[in-house]
Amino acid sequence: MKREGQIKVDSENLFPIIKKWLYSDKDIFVRELVANACDAVKKYQSLCLIGEMQDDGVKPRIDVILDKDNKTLTFSDNGIGMTDEEVEKYITQIAFSGAQEFLEKYKDKTDADAGIIGHFGLGFYSAYMVSDTVEIETLSCRKDAAPVHWESDGSHTYEISDGNRTQKGTSVILHISEDGTEFLDEYKLREVLRKYCKFMPYEIFFTVAGTEKKEDKEEKPLNNTTPLWLKAPKDCTTEEYEDFYRETFADLNMPLFWIHLNVDYPFRLKGILYFPKQTDKLQVMPGEIKLFSNQVYIADNIKEVVPEFLMLLKGVIDCPDLPLNVSRSFLQNDGEVAKISKHITKKVADKLTSVFKNERKSYESYWDDISPFIKFGCIKDEKFYERVKDIMLYKTINEEYKTFAELPKQGDKVYYVSSMDVQAQYVKMFKDNGLDAVILEHNIDTHFVSFLEYKETDTKFVRIDSEIGDALKSDTSETVENNDEIIKIFKDALSMEKLTVQAQSLKTADTPAIITINEYERRMNDINKIYGSMFGAAAPVSETLIINTQNSIVKKLPSLDSEKQTLLCKHIYDLAVISQRKLTADELDGFIERSVQVLGFIG
């Protein structure tokens, strides 16, 4: 027998779900109730604009009132209010959005949707996450409307009766439960209000019941109703940008520069992205991108809207086309969101290109701070790399900033330095011989070098201590006849079977020996250090000891007795190691002991 029926939802079973699972963060109820109040004010203003209501001239405002003694929290507005029928319709029918119906009704008469926030109808019920009982006192702005009182303890029943409100608007009174007592703390509540409501479009006032107000103290809203991102970029001053940055991010270090986003088509998007000064040259400091919808805070660092590499910046993005209750799955599958993300990336690339072309010196002064972010962006988004590759700079050991096309090359090789301190000896050799190399000493450069070689296949990056290039080899015809003997002296003295020893005439006579290490093995070793044991145990890196046959001490070695040969060979080797890394405790003890012996030669 076949039957058909209608699925019913029992609110008695639904309320526990709403209270526990409606939102991931309990404090979100503050945002929802204040946002509802903003909607009520916006609706009233919209009706006045189309002539359906007469503006009463009262300045819009929202009040949040904390009463610790009675354990209540009240959210009150002077907006459109509700009639008895509207309370029945919008409050007692869960998930029926009053804002949605309002937009539908007036879609041909006003642009009311430009500022109305709620689209789900569940925001009001977030109050039950922290309340045992919720009351509503409301009075519609419509002529001859009567005040209405509504009350429910979160079960499947409610009561509607005559209300006491004498002015248009709505008050939502929360009787805080034991689970929500943290929100009876004045400082906690202020913190939450600042978090979610700092830039909401209507003035919000916070009051603690029983607190005396000083007559000479001006009442100030806790929010900024006209945040800087709403202004046209041409109307904003440098001081305003810096003040807004300081106010929003509590950062005493002023940003290097910023990008003001202002888009009306094909989607609505406003915001400001700041390039902060990096205080650590090895680690990229985390950024903070705040996402808003119609000036209502949604969340920080949502990578589906803001590309991941831009998370290193600080800024605000206001996108009215996004709903408040965004989910990652919604964002990942929304085509408009993908367009927003691509547009933001393009605007950043355009701004960087403009600064490079028009303010090259300023751009160079920023480069050390912004380069980690740009390199990360190139690795994460190859389209971004194509946009910025010609404006990327590389700092050289001679304190110059050059583009990729301007890089100093030896054949197809670009030599680079990963630490100016550790590789100081090699840097000196390059400088003494009129050579140049680029400085790539940030942690991200370990990956970026490989990325560049993948993109620029005709160029090979070689660390300055990986090999002795032809430019460093002596061009003199003078040779040392007993090179093989010198190599044997070192091998016998060091007794290191895995160490490769070579004799080479170098242009720099001052340095007795240097160590070169295999570039590929060293890179793999560096990656292994970053990712731990993910790729297995790190293999030992092959080292080659290059004996400089132009050095006067090396030339004298064959004429010395075996004891002095051993002492000097070990000492020369230690000096070469120091230019690569720190000595171990045992190596340092031996080095100090030999140093004393070497000084004894003077006597």
C-alpha positions in Angstrom: 0.0 0.0 0.0 1.5 3.3 -1.1 1.0 6.5 1.1 2.2 10.0 0.9 2.7 12.5 3.8 4.4 15.7 4.9 7.6 15.8 6.8 7.2 17.8 10.1 9.9 19.4 12.1 9.4 19.3 15.9 10.9 22.5 17.5 11.2 20.7 20.8 13.9 18.5 19.2 15.3 21.3 17.1 16.1 23.8 19.9 18.8 21.6 21.5 20.5 21.4 18.1 20.3 25.1 17.6 21.7 25.8 21.1 24.6 23.5 20.7 25.5 23.3 17.0 24.1 26.4 15.2 27.4 28.2 15.4 30.9 27.0 16.2 31.7 30.0 18.4 29.3 30.7 21.2 30.0 34.5 21.2 28.6 34.8 17.7 25.2 35.5 19.2 26.4 39.0 19.8 27.1 39.5 16.2 23.8 38.0 15.1 21.6 40.1 17.4 23.4 43.4 16.6 23.3 42.6 12.9 19.5 42.0 13.2 19.2 45.4 14.9 21.2 47.0 12.0 18.8 45.3 9.6 15.8 46.8 11.4 17.2 50.3 11.2 18.1 49.8 7.5 14.6 48.6 6.7 13.1 51.6 8.3 15.4 54.0 6.4 14.6 52.2 3.1 10.8 52.6 3.7 11.4 56.3 4.4 13.4 56.7 1.1 10.5 55.4 -1.0 7.9 57.4 0.8 6.1 54.5 2.5 7.1 55.9 5.9 7.6 59.4 7.2 11.1 59.8 8.8 10.7 60.8 12.5 14.1 62.5 12.5 15.4 60.3 15.3 19.1 59.4 14.9 19.5 55.6 14.3 21.2 53.8 17.2 21.6 50.4 18.8 22.0 49.8 22.5 23.5 46.9 24.3 22.6 46.9 28.0 24.2 44.6 30.5 22.3 44.1 33.8 24.5 41.9 36.1 22.1 41.9 39.0 19.2 40.5 36.9 21.5 38.5 34.7 20.1 39.9 31.5 21.6 41.2 28.3 19.4 43.5 26.1 19.9 44.4 22.4 17.7 47.3 21.5 17.2 49.3 18.2 15.0 52.1 17.0 14.3 50.5 13.6 11.3 49.2 11.9 9.8 47.2 14.7 7.2 44.4 14.3 3.4 44.1 14.6 1.7 41.2 16.3 1.4 39.3 13.0 5.0 40.0 12.0 6.2 38.5 15.4 4.2 35.4 14.7 5.6 35.2 11.2 9.2 36.0 11.6 10.0 34.8 15.2 7.9 31.7 15.6 8.7 30.2 12.2 12.3 29.1 12.5 14.5 29.7 9.4 11.9 32.1 7.8 14.0 35.1 7.0 12.2 38.4 7.4 15.1 40.2 5.6 14.7 37.8 2.7 11.0 38.5 2.3 11.6 42.3 2.7 14.1 42.2 -0.1 11.7 40.3 -2.3 8.8 42.7 -1.6 10.7 45.8 -2.3 13.3 44.7 -4.9 11.9 46.9 -7.6 11.5 50.0 -5.4 14.8 50.3 -3.5 18.4 49.1 -3.3 17.7 48.0 0.3 19.7 44.8 -0.2 22.9 46.9 -0.3 22.9 47.1 3.5 20.6 44.3 4.8 22.6 41.5 6.4 20.4 38.6 7.4 19.4 36.0 4.9 18.8 32.9 6.9 16.4 33.6 9.7 18.3 31.7 12.3 20.3 34.6 13.8 17.7 35.4 16.4 17.8 31.9 17.8 21.5 32.1 18.5 20.4 33.9 21.6 19.4 30.5 23.1 23.1 29.4 23.0 23.5 31.5 26.2 20.0 32.0 27.5 17.3 30.1 29.4 14.6 32.6 28.4 14.4 35.3 25.7 11.9 38.1 25.6 11.0 40.6 22.8 9.5 44.0 23.3 8.7 45.6 19.9 6.6 48.4 18.4 6.1 48.7 14.7 6.7 52.0 12.9 3.5 51.5 11.1 0.6 53.8 12.0 -1.7 52.7 14.9 0.5 49.7 15.6 0.3 48.3 19.1 3.3 47.2 21.2 3.9 43.5 21.4 5.6 41.3 24.0 6.9 37.8 23.1 8.6 35.3 25.4 9.9 31.7 25.2 12.1 29.5 27.3 13.5 27.7 24.3 10.9 24.9 24.4 8.3 24.4 21.7 6.0 26.9 23.3 5.9 30.7 23.5 3.6 33.5 24.7 2.5 36.7 23.0 0.9 39.5 24.9 0.5 43.3 24.9 3.8 45.0 25.2 5.1 48.1 27.0 7.4 49.7 24.4 6.4 53.3 23.6 8.9 54.1 20.7 9.3 52.2 17.4 11.9 49.5 17.4 12.7 46.2 19.0 14.4 45.1 22.3 15.6 41.5 22.6 16.2 40.6 26.3 18.3 37.6 27.1 18.0 35.9 30.5 21.5 34.4 30.6 21.8 30.8 31.5 24.5 29.2 33.7 26.3 28.2 30.6 26.5 31.8 29.4 27.6 33.6 32.6 30.9 34.6 31.0 28.9 37.1 29.0 27.8 38.9 32.1 31.4 40.1 32.4 31.6 43.7 31.2 35.2 43.4 29.8 34.4 40.1 28.1 31.3 41.6 26.4 33.2 44.7 25.3 35.8 42.5 23.7 33.2 40.5 21.8 31.4 43.7 20.7 34.7 45.1 19.4 35.5 41.9 17.6 32.2 41.6 15.7 30.7 45.1 15.7 33.6 47.5 15.4 32.6 48.7 12.0 28.9 48.1 11.8 27.0 50.8 10.0 24.9 52.3 12.9 26.1 53.6 16.2 26.3 51.0 18.9 26.3 52.1 22.6 27.2 49.8 25.4 25.8 50.4 28.9 26.1 48.6 32.2 22.9 49.0 34.3 23.4 50.7 37.6 26.5 52.5 36.4 26.2 56.3 36.9 26.8 58.4 33.9 28.9 61.6 34.4 27.0 64.6 33.1 30.1 66.1 31.6 31.1 62.9 29.8 30.0 62.7 26.2 28.3 59.4 25.2 30.5 57.7 22.6 29.6 54.8 20.3 32.0 51.8 20.5 32.1 51.4 16.7 33.2 53.3 13.7 30.3 53.5 11.3 32.3 54.8 8.4 35.5 52.8 8.1 38.1 54.0 5.8 37.6 51.3 3.2 34.2 52.9 2.3 35.9 56.1 1.1 37.2 56.6 -2.4 41.0 56.1 -2.5 41.5 59.6 -3.9 39.8 61.0 -0.8 42.0 59.2 1.7 45.2 60.7 3.2 48.4 58.9 4.3 47.6 59.9 7.9 44.2 58.3 7.6 45.6 55.0 6.2 48.1 54.9 9.0 45.6 55.7 11.7 43.2 53.1 10.5 46.0 50.5 10.4 47.0 51.3 14.0 43.4 51.3 15.2 42.6 48.0 13.5 45.7 45.9 14.1 47.3 47.5 17.2 50.6 47.5 15.4 53.1 50.3 16.3 55.2 49.6 13.3 53.7 51.5 10.4 53.1 49.6 7.1 55.3 50.0 4.1 52.5 50.8 1.7 49.0 49.7 1.0 46.4 48.8 -1.7 42.9 50.2 -1.6 40.4 47.9 -3.3 37.2 49.5 -4.6 35.1 47.3 -7.0 31.5 47.6 -8.0 31.4 45.2 -11.0 31.2 42.3 -11.7 30.9 41.9 -7.9 31.0 44.3 -4.9 34.2 44.5 -3.0 36.0 47.1 -0.9 39.0 46.9 1.3 42.5 47.9 2.2 45.5 45.6 2.2 48.6 46.7 4.0 52.2 45.5 3.5 53.6 45.2 7.0 57.3 45.6 7.9 58.9 42.2 8.6 60.9 42.2 11.9 62.4 38.8 11.4 64.5 38.2 8.3 64.4 34.5 8.6 60.7 33.8 9.5 57.7 35.3 7.7 55.6 37.0 10.3 51.9 35.9 10.0 49.5 38.4 8.7 45.8 39.1 9.4 43.1 39.6 6.8 39.7 40.4 8.3 36.7 39.5 6.2 33.5 41.5 6.5 30.0 41.5 4.9 28.3 44.9 4.9 30.7 46.0 7.7 29.8 42.9 9.8 32.8 40.8 10.8 32.8 37.3 9.4 36.2 35.8 10.2 40.0 36.1 9.8 42.1 34.6 7.1 39.5 32.7 5.0 41.8 31.5 2.2 39.0 30.7 -0.1 38.3 34.4 -0.5 41.8 35.8 0.1 44.6 33.8 -1.6 46.7 32.0 0.9 49.9 33.9 0.2 48.2 37.2 0.9 47.6 36.0 4.4 51.1 37.4 5.1 49.6 40.9 4.7 47.3 42.7 7.1 44.0 44.2 5.9 40.3 44.2 5.7 38.0 42.9 2.9 34.3 43.8 2.8 32.3 41.7 0.4 28.5 42.3 0.7 27.8 39.4 -1.7 29.0 36.9 0.9 26.6 35.6 3.5 27.5 35.9 7.2 27.2 32.2 7.8 29.8 31.1 5.3 31.1 27.6 5.2 34.3 26.4 3.6 32.4 24.0 1.4 30.2 26.8 0.1 33.2 29.0 -0.6 35.1 26.3 -2.4 32.3 25.6 -4.8 31.2 29.2 -5.4 32.3 30.6 -8.7 31.9 34.2 -7.6 34.3 33.6 -4.7 36.9 32.3 -7.1 36.6 35.5 -9.2 37.0 37.6 -6.1 40.2 35.8 -5.1 41.6 36.2 -8.6 40.7 39.8 -8.7 42.5 40.5 -5.4 45.6 38.8 -6.6 45.6 40.8 -9.8 45.2 44.1 -7.9 48.1 43.3 -5.7 50.3 42.5 -8.8 49.1 45.7 -10.5 50.0 47.8 -7.4 53.5 46.2 -7.1 54.1 46.9 -10.8 53.0 50.5 -10.4 55.4 51.1 -7.5 58.3 49.4 -9.3 57.8 51.5 -12.5 57.1 54.8 -10.8 59.0 54.7 -7.5 61.9 52.3 -8.1 64.0 53.6 -5.2 61.1 53.3 -2.7 60.4 49.8 -4.1 64.0 48.8 -3.5 63.7 50.1 0.1 60.6 47.9 0.6 62.1 44.8 -1.1 63.7 43.1 1.9 60.4 43.2 3.7 58.0 42.2 0.9 60.2 39.7 -0.9 59.2 36.7 1.3 55.5 37.4 0.6 56.1 37.8 -3.1 58.2 34.6 -3.4 55.6 32.7 -1.5 52.9 34.0 -3.8 55.0 33.0 -6.9 55.4 29.4 -5.5 51.6 29.1 -4.7 50.2 30.8 -7.8 52.2 30.6 -11.1 49.9 33.2 -12.7 51.0 35.6 -10.0 54.6 34.8 -10.9 54.0 35.6 -14.5 52.6 38.9 -13.5 55.4 39.9 -11.2 58.5 38.1 -12.5 59.8 41.1 -14.3 59.5 43.3 -11.2 61.1 40.9 -8.8 64.4 42.1 -7.3 67.5 40.3 -6.1 69.8 41.9 -3.7 73.5 41.4 -4.4 76.5 41.2 -2.2 77.5 44.6 -3.6 74.3 46.1 -2.1 72.5 46.5 -5.4 69.0 45.5 -6.4 68.7 43.8 -9.8 65.9 42.2 -11.8 66.3 38.6 -13.1 67.4 40.0 -16.5 70.1 42.1 -14.8 71.5 39.3 -12.6 75.3 38.7 -12.6 75.9 35.4 -14.4 78.9 33.3 -15.1 77.8 31.4 -18.1 74.4 29.9 -17.2 75.1 30.1 -13.5 73.9 32.6 -10.9 75.9 32.4 -7.7 74.1 33.1 -4.4 74.7 33.5 -0.7 72.4 31.9 1.9 74.2 33.6 4.9 76.4 36.6 4.6 77.9 35.7 8.0 78.6 32.0 7.5 79.9 32.4 3.9 81.8 35.6 4.6 85.1 34.1 3.4 83.6 33.2 0.0 81.9 36.6 -0.3 85.3 38.3 0.3 86.9 36.2 -2.4 84.1 37.2 -4.9 84.4 40.9 -4.0 88.2 40.9 -4.1 88.0 39.6 -7.7 85.3 41.9 -8.9 82.6 39.2 -8.9 79.0 39.5 -7.7 76.4 37.1 -6.2 72.8 37.4 -5.0 71.7 37.2 -1.4 69.0 34.6 -0.8 69.1 34.1 3.0 65.4 33.8 3.9 64.0 30.4 4.8 61.6 30.5 1.9 64.6 30.8 -0.5 65.3 27.1 -0.1 62.2 26.4 -2.0 62.3 29.5 -4.2 65.6 28.7 -5.8 64.3 25.3 -7.0 61.1 27.0 -8.2 63.1 29.6 -10.2 65.2 26.8 -11.9 61.9 25.0 -12.8 60.5 28.2 -14.4 63.8 29.6 -15.8 65.3 26.4 -17.3 68.3 28.2 -18.9 69.6 29.3 -15.5 71.3 27.3 -12.7 71.6 28.7 -9.2 74.7 27.6 -7.4 75.5 28.6 -3.8 78.8 30.5 -3.5 80.5 27.6 -1.6 79.4 24.8 -3.9 82.1 25.0 -6.4 85.1 27.1 -7.5 84.1 28.8 -10.7 86.5 29.6 -13.5 86.4 33.2 -12.5 88.1 32.4 -9.2 90.8 30.2 -10.6 94.2 31.8 -11.2 94.9 32.8 -14.8 98.7 32.8 -14.1 100.9 30.2 -15.8 102.7 29.6 -12.5 102.2 26.1 -11.2 103.3 24.1 -8.2 105.1 21.0 -9.4 104.3 19.0 -6.3 100.5 19.3 -6.2 100.1 15.5 -5.8 102.5 15.6 -2.8 100.5 18.4 -1.2 97.3 16.5 -1.6 99.0 13.4 -0.1 100.2 15.5 2.9 96.7 16.7 3.7 95.1 13.2 3.2 97.7 11.6 5.6 97.3 14.4 8.2 93.5 14.4 8.2 92.9 10.7 7.8 89.4 11.4 6.4 88.6 8.8 3.8 85.3 10.4 2.6 86.8 13.8 2.2 87.8 14.7 -1.4 91.0 16.8 -1.5 92.1 18.9 -4.6 94.9 21.3 -5.2 93.9 24.4 -7.2 95.6 27.7 -8.0 93.2 30.5 -6.9 93.3 34.2 -7.6 93.1 34.9 -3.8 96.5 34.0 -2.3 95.5 34.9 1.3 93.2 31.9 1.8 95.0 28.6 2.3 92.0 26.4 1.6 88.2 26.4 1.2 85.6 23.7 1.4 83.0 23.2 -1.3 79.9 21.1 -0.9 77.7 19.3 -3.4 74.8 21.7 -4.3 72.2 19.0 -4.9 73.0 17.1 -1.7 73.1 20.3 0.4 69.7 21.3 -0.9 68.2 18.0 0.0 69.8 18.3 3.4 68.3 21.7 3.9 64.8 20.5 2.9 65.2 17.6 5.3 66.0 20.0 8.2 62.8 22.0 7.4 60.5 19.0 7.2 62.2 16.7 9.8 62.2 13.1 9.0 59.5 13.3 6.3 61.9 12.3 3.6 64.0 9.9 5.8 67.3 10.4 7.4 69.5 13.1 5.9 72.3 11.8 3.8 75.8 13.2 4.6 76.8 16.0 2.2 79.9 15.5 0.1 82.7 17.9 0.9 85.7 18.8 -1.2 88.7 20.5 0.4 90.3 22.9 -2.2 94.0 23.5 -1.3 95.1 26.9 -2.7 98.5 26.4 -4.2 99.0 30.2 -4.4 99.0 30.5 -0.6 102.5 31.0 0.9 101.9 28.6 3.8 100.7 25.8 1.4 103.8 26.3 -0.7 106.0 25.8 2.4 104.3 22.6 3.6 106.6 20.1 1.7 109.7 21.6 3.3 108.4 21.1 6.9 108.8 18.1 9.1 105.8 15.7 9.4 104.8 16.9 12.8 104.4 20.5 11.7 102.7 19.3 8.4 100.1 17.5 10.4 99.5 20.4 12.7 99.1 23.0 9.9 97.0 20.7 7.7 94.5 20.2 10.6 94.5 23.8 11.4 94.0 24.8 7.7 91.1 22.3 7.5 89.5 23.8 10.6 89.7 27.3 9.2 88.0 26.1 6.1 85.3 24.4 8.1 84.6 27.5 10.2 83.7 29.3 6.9 81.0 26.6 6.5 79.5 25.9 9.9 80.2 26.0 13.6 82.7 23.6 15.0 81.5 20.9 17.3 82.7 20.9 20.9 85.5 18.4 20.2 86.5 20.2 17.1 86.7 23.5 18.9 88.8 22.0 21.7 91.3 20.7 19.1 91.3 24.0 17.2 92.1 26.0 20.3 94.8 23.5 21.3 96.4 23.7 17.8 96.1 27.5 17.8 98.3 27.6 20.9 100.8 25.3 19.2 100.8 27.4 16.0 101.5 30.6 18.1 104.5 28.7 19.5 106.1 28.8 16.1 106.6 32.5 16.6 108.7 31.9 19.6 
